[in-house]
């Protein structure tokens, strides 16, 4: 219910909700379960309830990702059980009107939401704008990508941490996920820039795509760890600036006009000969 009624960022409830239908039929389902409670233990749908409870319990207490989308595989089972219980109650009490109204309201709500979401793509199709223009207006951090694709060679290899760029960078690349990539660590535990640099070299990485202001003094690298671990490497001269961009970050592709933030993007090139002295200190 938290996923439907609130927008917790960590749960990604603003991206993948569970819809209002379950909430709308919940009173009918509860009354149906209570009215026919003596038949529950012998009902053929009981295994479905048990499976759903076990799934949720394991999901919640094992430290798994708490993103709402991971409940989607079990959600149809839960919805079917609730729908069955609600239907039994409204059929017995002749309350079909409110029951069907809940379905109609849900359909209207979902179609309206999908229409708003699809306006951006409809405008793209009808306006005839090209692919690059559409990407620039909808994909966070996209501005450096065309330059990277045009200027990096097949002998180069660029490291980046922006997941949405994985399928757009055509040059040889290395995606460094902060939590899932152990070969080049950029999670909160990554606090050794020299180790980070050695990991880059081990993966034959030649360039970095990074976001944010470049460091110009030791003050700028005071808390530079995790995803910012590149900053001490840059300040030490181990990664020299090749190209800078003013990039755009979108909080929402649907409502991007109200959630647009400008940020700096930089392509850096590793300088191994210059870095040897720093590594040995």
C-alpha positions in Angstrom: 0.0 0.0 0.0 2.9 2.3 0.6 3.9 1.9 -3.0 0.5 3.1 -4.1 -0.2 5.9 -1.7 3.3 7.4 -1.3 6.2 8.0 -3.5 9.2 6.6 -1.7 12.2 7.2 -3.9 14.2 4.2 -2.6 11.4 1.8 -3.4 10.9 3.4 -6.8 7.2 3.7 -6.1 7.1 6.8 -8.4 8.2 4.6 -11.3 6.4 1.4 -10.8 3.2 1.5 -8.7 0.8 -1.3 -8.1 -2.3 0.6 -9.2 -5.4 1.5 -7.3 -7.6 -1.5 -8.0 -6.4 -3.7 -5.1 -7.1 -0.8 -2.7 -10.6 -0.2 -4.2 -11.7 -3.8 -3.8 -10.0 -4.3 -0.5 -13.1 -3.6 1.6 -15.2 -6.1 -0.4 -12.4 -8.7 -0.3 -12.0 -8.4 3.5 -15.8 -8.8 4.0 -15.9 -11.7 1.6 -13.0 -13.5 3.4 -14.8 -12.9 6.8 -18.2 -14.0 5.5 -16.8 -17.3 4.1 -14.0 -17.7 6.7 -15.0 -21.3 7.6 -14.3 -22.4 4.0 -10.8 -20.8 3.7 -8.8 -23.7 5.1 -10.2 -26.1 2.5 -10.4 -23.7 -0.4 -8.3 -24.5 -3.5 -7.0 -20.9 -3.5 -5.4 -21.4 -0.1 -2.0 -22.5 -1.7 -2.0 -19.2 -3.6 -2.3 -17.2 -0.4 0.5 -19.3 1.2 2.8 -18.8 -1.8 2.2 -15.0 -1.8 2.9 -14.8 1.9 6.0 -16.8 1.7 7.3 -14.8 -1.3 6.7 -11.5 0.5 8.2 -12.8 3.7 11.4 -14.1 2.0 11.6 -10.9 -0.1 11.3 -8.6 2.9 13.4 -10.3 5.5 16.4 -11.5 3.4 17.8 -8.1 2.6 16.7 -8.3 -1.1 16.1 -5.1 -3.0 13.0 -3.4 -1.8 12.0 -2.0 -5.2 8.3 -2.3 -5.9 8.8 -3.9 -9.3 10.1 -7.1 -7.7 6.6 -7.6 -6.3 5.1 -7.7 -9.8 5.5 -11.5 -10.3 3.4 -12.3 -7.3 1.0 -9.4 -7.6 -1.4 -11.1 -10.2 -1.8 -14.0 -7.7 -2.7 -11.7 -4.9 -5.0 -9.7 -7.1 -6.8 -12.8 -8.3 -7.4 -14.0 -4.7 -8.7 -10.6 -3.6 -10.9 -10.3 -6.7 -12.4 -13.8 -6.0 -13.1 -12.9 -2.4 -14.6 -9.5 -3.3 -16.8 -11.0 -6.1 -18.2 -13.6 -3.7 -19.2 -10.9 -1.3 -20.7 -8.4 -3.7 -22.6 -11.2 -5.5 -24.1 -12.4 -2.2 -25.0 -8.9 -1.1 -26.0 -7.6 -4.6 -23.4 -4.8 -4.5 -22.3 -5.2 -8.1 -22.5 -1.5 -8.8 -19.6 -0.3 -6.6 -17.6 -3.4 -7.5 -17.8 -2.7 -11.3 -17.3 1.0 -10.6 -13.9 0.2 -9.0 -12.9 -1.6 -12.2 -14.1 1.3 -14.4 -12.3 3.9 -12.3 -9.1 1.8 -12.4 -9.2 1.5 -16.2 -9.8 5.3 -16.6 -7.0 6.1 -14.2 -4.5 3.7 -15.8 -5.3 4.8 -19.4 -5.1 8.5 -18.4 -1.6 7.9 -16.8 -0.5 6.0 -19.9 -1.7 8.8 -22.1 0.3 11.4 -20.2 3.3 9.2 -20.3 2.9 8.6 -24.0 2.6 12.2 -25.0 6.3 12.7 -25.1 6.7 9.8 -27.6 3.7 11.0 -29.7 5.2 14.5 -30.0 8.5 12.9 -31.2 6.6 10.8 -33.8 4.4 13.6 -35.1 7.1 16.3 -35.1 9.6 14.3 -37.1 12.5 15.2 -34.9 15.6 13.0 -35.3 16.8 10.3 -32.9 19.6 12.5 -31.5 17.3 15.4 -30.6 14.9 13.0 -28.8 17.7 11.5 -26.8 19.0 14.9 -25.8 15.6 15.8 -24.4 14.8 12.6 -22.6 18.0 10.8 -21.5 20.0 12.1 -18.5 23.6 12.7 -19.2 23.3 12.0 -23.0 25.2 15.1 -24.2 28.7 13.6 -24.3 27.6 10.4 -26.1 27.7 11.6 -29.7 31.1 13.0 -29.2 32.3 9.8 -27.6 31.0 7.7 -30.4 32.6 10.0 -33.0 36.0 10.4 -31.4 37.0 7.3 -29.4 38.7 4.6 -31.3 38.2 0.8 -31.1 41.5 0.7 -29.2 40.0 2.9 -26.5 37.8 1.9 -23.7 35.6 4.3 -21.6 34.4 3.8 -18.1 31.0 5.3 -17.0 28.5 4.9 -14.2 25.3 6.0 -16.0 23.1 2.9 -16.7 20.9 4.7 -19.2 23.9 5.1 -21.5 24.8 1.4 -21.7 23.0 0.9 -25.0 23.9 4.2 -26.5 27.7 4.3 -26.2 29.0 2.6 -29.3 32.7 2.8 -28.4 34.3 0.0 -26.3 33.0 0.7 -22.8 32.9 -0.6 -19.2 29.8 0.1 -17.1 30.7 0.5 -13.5 27.6 -0.3 -11.4 28.2 1.0 -7.9 26.8 -2.1 -6.2 27.2 -5.0 -8.7 30.5 -4.4 -10.3 33.5 -5.8 -8.3 36.2 -5.4 -10.9 36.1 -1.6 -10.6 34.5 -0.7 -7.3 32.6 2.6 -7.0 30.3 1.8 -4.1 30.5 3.6 -0.7 33.2 1.2 0.4 35.5 2.4 -2.4 37.8 4.9 -0.6 41.2 4.1 -2.1 41.8 6.1 -5.3 45.0 4.3 -6.0 43.3 1.0 -6.0 40.5 2.5 -8.1 43.1 3.6 -10.7 44.8 0.2 -10.7 41.5 -1.5 -11.3 40.9 0.8 -14.3 44.3 -0.1 -15.7 43.6 -3.8 -15.2 40.4 -3.5 -17.2 42.4 -1.7 -20.0 40.3 1.4 -19.5 41.6 4.5 -21.3 38.9 7.1 -20.7 36.4 8.1 -18.0 33.0 9.7 -18.4 32.3 11.5 -15.2 29.8 14.1 -13.9 30.2 17.0 -11.6 32.8 19.8 -11.1 36.4 18.9 -11.6 38.6 19.1 -8.4 41.0 22.0 -8.2 42.3 21.5 -4.7 42.6 19.0 -1.8 39.4 20.6 -0.4 37.5 19.3 -3.4 38.4 15.7 -2.6 37.7 15.7 1.1 34.7 13.4 0.8 35.5 12.0 -2.7 34.8 8.3 -2.3 32.3 5.9 -3.8 31.0 7.3 -7.1 33.3 10.3 -6.6 36.4 8.2 -6.3 37.5 9.5 -9.7 38.2 13.0 -8.3 41.5 12.2 -6.4 42.7 10.4 -9.6 41.9 13.5 -11.6 43.5 15.9 -9.1 46.7 13.7 -9.1 47.0 14.2 -12.8 46.3 10.6 -13.6 43.3 11.5 -15.7 43.6 14.6 -17.9 40.6 16.5 -19.3 39.8 15.8 -22.9 36.3 17.4 -23.3 33.7 19.0 -21.1 30.0 19.3 -21.7 26.9 21.0 -20.1 24.7 18.0 -19.6 21.1 17.7 -18.6 19.6 15.4 -15.9 15.9 14.6 -16.0 14.1 13.5 -12.9 11.2 12.4 -15.1 10.9 11.8 -18.8 7.2 12.4 -18.6 7.4 15.7 -16.7 11.0 16.7 -17.6 10.3 20.4 -17.9 9.8 20.7 -14.2 12.6 18.4 -13.1 15.5 19.5 -15.3 18.9 20.0 -13.7 22.1 21.1 -15.6 25.3 19.4 -14.6 28.9 19.3 -15.9 30.1 16.2 -17.8 33.7 15.4 -18.6 35.6 12.9 -20.7 39.0 12.2 -19.0 41.9 10.3 -20.4 44.1 8.2 -18.2 47.8 9.2 -18.2 49.7 6.2 -16.9 53.3 7.5 -17.3 52.5 10.6 -15.3 50.7 8.6 -12.7 53.5 6.2 -11.7 55.1 8.6 -9.2 51.7 9.2 -7.5 51.0 5.4 -7.3 54.4 4.8 -5.6 54.1 7.5 -2.9 
